[in-house]
């Protein structure tokens, strides 16, 4: 299959859904390595059952790249077959590095791109790489993400809140310092439906699981927990004007913690500052 760029767009233009997805996936599950001089490589390794995704990456890349397989013994399986996509182009690596994929170890340092990008597709990429979609042991739909990056965790929660209304407070796992973020039931259904839309680039096994979540319905008698109310531009302006979470909490009828987190998001640029009117 010949490599090509989507018509009218350059390589890794993140306003192209396929590139936004690909970049999100590579940020979480890719590895950018430096070599001697200008040498180096970008690689992504997956289970051989997901090799078709790597062929799509090769198709989307207008530079020489390859997809290979290898079988080896691991700590988790007697025999494990994996597939690896590899690309060495300095020009391509420079572009991807500039967008926010660091060389070497990067799990805590990665963050959403600072350029315009397709949000649903980018988030689907990070979920396909380091998340899960399916049903819990209780039979509830779920979508989850595991990440060491605070910036990625905050963005994922903000994006999911905008789609579902469900608020999550992130906290690192005390054992390994990782964020484990989980959505279940109706929020998981809404999140999966928005991220895994028909015809999107994705891991097909997760696409099928995401589509299956729509079949779940809440059992009769199961209590519904109200979602937290969303922040309005007027509340954001009031919060910024007061500038103190405790005082603002009393004025707005919200919790101190909610005001503290919202004030941090506004001041750090995680959410846009409301315009005056």
WOCORSUL-V847926 format. One record per backbone hydrogen bond with DSSP energy under -0.5 kcal/mol. NH is the residue of the N-H (numbers start at 1). CO is the residue of the C=O. If there is no record, write none. Layout:
nh=NH co=CO
nh=NH co=CO
This chain:
nh=4 co=59
nh=9 co=6
nh=13 co=10
nh=14 co=12
nh=16 co=13
nh=17 co=15
nh=19 co=16
nh=20 co=16
nh=21 co=17
nh=22 co=18
nh=23 co=19
nh=24 co=20
nh=25 co=21
nh=26 co=22
nh=27 co=23
nh=28 co=24
nh=29 co=25
nh=30 co=26
nh=31 co=43
nh=32 co=102
nh=33 co=31
nh=33 co=41
nh=35 co=39
nh=39 co=36
nh=41 co=33
nh=42 co=87
nh=43 co=31
nh=44 co=85
nh=45 co=29
nh=46 co=83
nh=48 co=81
nh=50 co=47
nh=51 co=48
nh=53 co=50
nh=54 co=50
nh=55 co=51
nh=56 co=52
nh=57 co=53
nh=58 co=54
nh=59 co=55
nh=60 co=56
nh=61 co=57
nh=61 co=58
nh=62 co=60
nh=63 co=61
nh=66 co=86
nh=68 co=84
nh=70 co=82
nh=72 co=80
nh=74 co=77
nh=80 co=72
nh=82 co=70
nh=82 co=80
nh=83 co=46
nh=84 co=68
nh=85 co=44
nh=86 co=66
nh=87 co=42
nh=88 co=64
nh=93 co=89
nh=94 co=90
nh=95 co=91
nh=96 co=92
nh=97 co=93
nh=98 co=94
nh=99 co=95
nh=100 co=96
nh=100 co=97
nh=101 co=96
nh=102 co=100
nh=104 co=32
nh=109 co=106
nh=110 co=106
nh=118 co=14
nh=119 co=117
nh=122 co=118
nh=123 co=119
nh=124 co=120
nh=125 co=121
nh=126 co=122
nh=127 co=123
nh=128 co=124
nh=129 co=125
nh=130 co=126
nh=131 co=127
nh=132 co=144
nh=134 co=142
nh=136 co=140
nh=139 co=136
nh=142 co=134
nh=143 co=183
nh=144 co=132
nh=145 co=181
nh=146 co=130
nh=147 co=179
nh=150 co=148
nh=152 co=110
nh=153 co=149
nh=154 co=150
nh=155 co=151
nh=156 co=152
nh=157 co=153
nh=158 co=154
nh=159 co=155
nh=160 co=156
nh=161 co=157
nh=162 co=158
nh=163 co=159
nh=164 co=160
nh=165 co=161
nh=170 co=168
nh=173 co=178
nh=177 co=173
nh=179 co=147
nh=180 co=171
nh=180 co=178
nh=181 co=145
nh=181 co=179
nh=183 co=143
nh=185 co=141
nh=187 co=184
nh=188 co=184
nh=189 co=185
nh=190 co=186
nh=191 co=187
nh=192 co=188
nh=193 co=189
nh=194 co=190
nh=195 co=191
nh=196 co=192
nh=197 co=195
nh=200 co=197
nh=204 co=202
nh=206 co=203
nh=207 co=203
nh=208 co=204
nh=209 co=205
nh=210 co=206
nh=211 co=207
nh=212 co=208
nh=213 co=209
nh=213 co=210
nh=214 co=211
nh=215 co=212
nh=216 co=213
nh=222 co=219
nh=225 co=223
nh=226 co=224
nh=236 co=232
nh=237 co=233
nh=238 co=234
nh=239 co=235
nh=240 co=236
nh=241 co=237
nh=242 co=238
nh=243 co=239
nh=248 co=244
nh=249 co=245
nh=250 co=246
nh=251 co=247
nh=252 co=248
nh=253 co=249
nh=254 co=249
nh=259 co=255
nh=260 co=256
nh=261 co=257
nh=262 co=258
nh=263 co=259
nh=264 co=260
nh=265 co=261
nh=266 co=262
nh=267 co=263
nh=268 co=264
nh=269 co=266
nh=270 co=265
nh=271 co=265
